Amino acid sequence: MATIGLALLTLRGLSVHLGNMLVLLCAASFALHIIILSKVSKSGDVISLSFVQIAVVGLCSLIQALVFDEFSIPHQNSVWTAILIIGILGTALGFYVQTRAQVESSPNRIALIIVLEPVFGDLFGYLLAHDRLTLQNWVGAVLIILEMLVTEWQIKRKKQTIDVAH
């Protein structure tokens, strides 16, 4: 249901473009990241795990920039300020919070939270940039939210069944 919702939220018509395939690849990568992190985070130090994740992302980004000849060093102070703010608050804090949440929560719950990203992206685009959402986009967003609620309800029901059995 969430996949259909994502398709309705991101596809324009019935055609599939490179960007759509990249979104699907990104979703699969996030799923793999969540699964690996859920296994590793239970036994590791959250700060160390966050550092390793940031280092891997940084190294992969550097390699990509070098391969595609897009590497450059900014010369304006305002750019360095933005890089530091985004790097510390957006990246380091984001990875730390996600890793910490993985320790405290199940992979299913984390995946459900992450799947809301396109919903919030479209909502903020609508509110802040006056993007227009079609009926198809609204149906997609509703399907994603419904899937989140259904899955959360199933997790709670399964947990109650296990608690009653013990």
RATATA-V889921 format. One record per backbone hydrogen bond with DSSP energy under -0.5 kcal/mol. CO is the residue of the C=O (numbers start at 1). NH is the residue of the N-H. E is the energy in kcal/mol with one decimal. If there is no record, write none. Layout:
# RATATA-V889921
CO NH E
CO NH E
This chain:
# RATATA-V889921
1 5 -2.4
2 6 -2.6
3 7 -2.3
4 8 -2.5
5 9 -1.9
6 10 -2.1
7 11 -2.9
11 13 -0.7
12 15 -0.6
15 17 -0.5
17 21 -1.8
18 22 -2.4
19 23 -2.1
20 24 -2.1
21 25 -2.6
22 26 -2.6
23 27 -2.5
24 28 -2.3
25 29 -2.3
26 30 -2.7
27 31 -2.2
28 32 -2.3
29 33 -2.6
30 34 -2.6
31 35 -2.3
32 36 -2.6
33 37 -2.7
34 38 -2.3
35 39 -1.4
36 40 -2.4
37 41 -2.9
40 43 -1.2
40 44 -0.9
45 49 -2.7
46 50 -2.4
47 51 -2.3
48 52 -2.4
49 53 -2.2
50 54 -2.4
51 55 -2.7
52 56 -2.4
53 57 -2.4
54 58 -2.8
55 59 -2.7
56 60 -2.7
57 61 -2.5
58 62 -2.4
59 63 -2.5
60 64 -2.4
61 65 -2.5
62 66 -2.4
63 67 -2.9
64 68 -2.4
65 70 -3.3
65 71 -0.9
66 69 -1.0
72 74 -0.6
76 80 -1.6
77 81 -2.5
78 82 -2.1
79 83 -2.6
80 84 -2.5
81 85 -2.5
82 86 -2.9
83 87 -2.8
84 88 -2.7
85 89 -2.5
85 90 -0.9
86 91 -1.6
87 92 -2.7
88 93 -2.4
91 95 -3.0
92 96 -2.3
93 97 -2.9
94 98 -2.4
95 99 -2.5
96 100 -2.9
97 101 -2.6
98 102 -2.1
99 103 -1.4
100 104 -1.3
101 105 -1.6
106 110 -1.9
107 111 -2.7
108 112 -2.1
109 113 -1.8
110 114 -2.4
111 115 -2.2
113 116 -1.1
114 117 -1.9
116 120 -2.6
117 121 -2.7
118 122 -2.4
119 123 -2.4
120 124 -3.0
121 125 -2.0
122 126 -2.2
123 127 -2.7
124 128 -3.3
124 129 -0.7
125 129 -1.2
125 131 -2.4
126 130 -0.5
131 133 -0.6
134 138 -2.2
135 139 -2.6
136 140 -2.2
137 141 -2.4
138 142 -2.5
139 143 -2.6
140 144 -2.1
141 145 -2.3
142 146 -2.9
143 147 -2.5
144 148 -2.0
145 149 -2.3
146 150 -2.9
147 151 -2.6
148 152 -2.3
149 153 -2.4
150 154 -2.4
151 155 -2.4
152 156 -2.3
153 157 -2.5
154 158 -2.6
155 159 -2.4
156 160 -2.4
157 161 -2.1
158 162 -2.2
159 163 -2.6
160 164 -2.3
161 165 -1.8
162 166 -1.2
